[in-house]
Amino acid sequence: MAKYIIFEESVPAYNRPTYQILNKRSGDPLGNIFWYPPWRSYTASFFSSSVWSQDCLQDVAAFIRSLPSGRRQVKPADPTLFDDVQHAGGK
């Protein structure tokens, strides 16, 4: 649990939830976490008037890591799946 900030779900964008980063004590908004399609991942944007400690940045990174990546899990191929395929060279 973050010591100084909280994450509150906000208006969805790109069919995914977004989150406000808020000061735990005052409730002031400090930034947003949102899905960034070009990178296919969640990212954080901080307001220019906010100041960030290493601990708070680590809390934001941990929160982002806890969100679903949106990438489909691909199962490894069955190694015997292509056993009957003819390879070049006759083997």
N, C-alpha and C positions, 0 to 999 in steps of 0.2 A: 504494500500500500504506500502510495506517495505521501510524503510528509507535509508538503506545502501546496500541492496542486491537486485538483480533481478533474476528472474527465466526464463530461455530460453529453449524452447523445443529442444531436441536433438535427436539422433538416437534411434529409438524404440528398445526395448528388450522385449522378451516374448510377442510379439504382443501388446505391450502397450507403450505409449510415455514415454520417460525419459526426465529429465530436468537437465540443468547445473545451479548451483548456482554461480552467478557472483557478484563481487564487483561492485556496481553501478557506482562509480567514475572512477575506472581504467579499469574495464572490466576483471580483473584477475579472473580465475576460482578458486572457493573455495570448491566445492564439487559437488555431484550429488544426484538427487532424482530418484529412480527407483523402479519398481515393484519387490518385493521379494516373489517368489512363496511359500516357506515354511510357511510364515506368512500370505499369501494372502492379502498383503497390500503394500502400498508404504512406502519406507524407505529412509533415508538420509545417505550418506557416505561423510565425510568431509576429505579434504586433510590435511595431518599431519602438514603442515606449516601454516595452518589457525588458527586464534584465534577467539573465538565466545563470544559475549555478550549475556546476557539473552534476550534482545530485539530481536536480530537477530535469536536466537534459537526459540523464540516465533513466529517470522515471518515464519520460515521454518515449524514449526508445523502447523500453520494456513494454509499455502499453501498445505501441505499434506492433511489436513482435507478437503480442497476444492476439491480435486481430487476424481473421482469416486472410490468407494471401490472395485468394480468388483464383489461384492456379489449380487446375485439376491434378489430382494425384495420378500418376501414370504407373501402372504396375510393371515390374520388370518382365521382359519377354520370357516365355517358357523356353529354356535352352533346347528342348527336343522338338520344338514347333516346326523347325525347318529341316529336320533330319532327312526327309525324303526328297529334298530339293537337289537337282543335278547341278553340280558345280562345273565351271569351265575346266577343261583338262580331263574330263571323263571320270572324276572321282566323286 
